[in-house]
Amino acid sequence: VLHSSYLEPASREGFQYSRAILVENEVFLSELRAFARAKEAAGYSQEELQETFGFLLFDKEEEAEEVCRTGLRVNSSSISTL
């Protein structure tokens, strides 16, 4: 998924990854499930509720660990590469 998820095909050659880590935080997953149930009850379609992946590129592992602990909220970070 990581290597096939570039918006621009030319970007594929511009990145090299040392590793990828899948983060599953139970608190955040619980929030996501509650959000999805509320949206489904409000009449959102299955297509609109479909989950997708987001990839964050960090310069330092400590930055990734911080986001894993605290989550990533709109306008809460200086991170600009998703």
C-alpha positions as CSV (number, residue, x, y, z in Angstrom):
1,V,0.0,0.0,0.0
2,L,2.8,2.4,0.9
3,H,4.6,2.1,-2.4
4,S,1.5,2.4,-4.6
5,S,-0.1,5.4,-2.8
6,Y,1.5,8.4,-4.4
7,L,-0.7,11.2,-5.7
8,E,1.9,12.0,-8.4
9,P,3.6,9.1,-10.2
10,A,6.9,11.1,-10.2
11,S,6.9,11.2,-6.4
12,R,7.6,7.4,-6.3
13,E,11.2,8.0,-7.1
14,G,11.6,10.8,-4.6
15,F,11.2,8.8,-1.4
16,Q,13.1,6.0,0.3
17,Y,11.8,4.5,3.5
18,S,13.8,2.8,6.1
19,R,10.6,1.2,7.6
20,A,6.9,1.6,8.0
21,I,5.0,1.1,11.2
22,L,1.3,0.5,11.5
23,V,-0.1,2.3,14.5
24,E,-3.2,1.0,16.2
25,N,-4.2,3.0,19.2
26,E,-7.3,1.6,21.0
27,V,-8.4,5.0,22.3
28,F,-8.3,6.5,18.8
29,L,-9.9,3.4,17.2
30,S,-12.7,3.6,19.7
31,E,-13.2,7.3,18.8
32,L,-13.2,6.4,15.1
33,R,-15.8,3.7,15.6
34,A,-18.1,6.0,17.5
35,F,-17.7,8.7,14.8
36,A,-18.5,6.1,12.0
37,R,-21.6,4.9,13.9
38,A,-22.8,8.5,14.3
39,K,-22.2,9.2,10.6
40,E,-24.0,5.9,9.6
41,A,-26.9,6.8,11.8
42,A,-27.0,10.2,10.1
43,G,-27.4,8.5,6.7
44,Y,-23.9,8.6,5.2
45,S,-23.3,6.0,2.5
46,Q,-21.0,3.0,2.9
47,E,-18.8,4.6,0.3
48,E,-18.5,7.8,2.4
49,L,-17.7,5.7,5.5
50,Q,-15.1,3.6,3.8
51,E,-11.7,3.7,5.6
52,T,-8.5,4.8,3.8
53,F,-4.9,5.0,4.8
54,G,-2.9,8.1,5.6
55,F,0.9,8.1,5.6
56,L,3.0,10.6,7.6
57,L,6.6,11.2,6.8
58,F,8.7,12.1,9.8
59,D,12.3,13.3,10.0
60,K,12.8,11.8,13.5
61,E,11.3,8.7,15.1
62,E,10.5,10.7,18.2
63,E,8.1,12.9,16.2
64,A,6.2,9.7,15.1
65,E,6.1,8.4,18.6
66,E,4.6,11.7,19.8
67,V,1.8,11.6,17.2
68,C,1.2,8.0,18.2
69,R,0.7,9.0,21.8
70,T,-1.3,12.2,21.3
71,G,-3.0,11.8,18.0
72,L,-3.0,14.2,15.1
73,R,-5.7,16.8,15.0
74,V,-6.5,19.5,12.4
75,N,-4.2,22.5,12.9
76,S,-2.5,20.9,15.9
77,S,0.8,20.3,14.2
78,S,3.5,21.8,12.0
79,I,3.6,18.5,10.0
80,S,2.8,19.4,6.4
81,T,3.6,16.1,4.6
82,L,0.8,13.5,4.5
